[in-house]
Amino acid sequence: MPATVRLDGVGNLVRKFRDLRGRYKGQPKVAVGYSQEYAVYVHENLEAYHPTGTAKFLERPARQYRAEMGRMVRTRMRKGGTTLRQALEEVGRFLMRKSQELVPVDTGALRNSAFTVVE
């Protein structure tokens, strides 16, 4: 019997992203994610067993380090010599590294598909 993953709340998540996109239109934005097609299933399946790593490998560090990442951006902007785009890129790479530490590893393909993009 194949495992199934319920993606409850995805519609709400998409709506929140759309709201945020409208609110910050014209401002640089950073995206951190994983390009493997199965990434969302591994991320959302709380019932799967992983000898290393865990589900919610991106969400957990995003929540855990939210305040720290905000401080990182503010600190870099106050010091000067850094654009908002550069500060966001640095914070995105920070989050990517933290999430890669939690990615379940089988072949390493998922971990290696991590990306950070500033738009």
Secondary structure, 3 states (H helix, E strand, C coil): CCCCCCCCCHHHHHHHHHHHHHHCCCCCCEEEEECCCCHHHHHHCCCCCCCCCCCCCCHHHHHHCHHHHHHHHHHHHHHCCCCHHHHHHHHHHHHHHHHHCCCCCCCCHHHHCEEEEEC
